[in-house]
């Protein structure tokens, strides 16, 4: 089994009070794969719906940002592989 990976980077090395800080986290898990589920509903008379398909990731990774300085980090985006957060220095 492969271990999940995560890397994090800030948009600057030094901040002044009031500066916008952007944190980008790239993450993944080689063992997590999407699964496609197809559902067909059939009533008592034998009438069936068209197939409905959905792709889901079972046990996906989630990213949570905490800060021991009390800053609030706001999620700007997260596509399941790259998450971007912002806070004020």
Secondary structure by P-SEA (a helix, b strand, c coil): cccbbbbbbcccccccccbbbbbbbbcccccbbbbbbbbbbbccccccccbbbbbbbcbbbbbbbbbccbbbbbbccccccbbbbbbcc
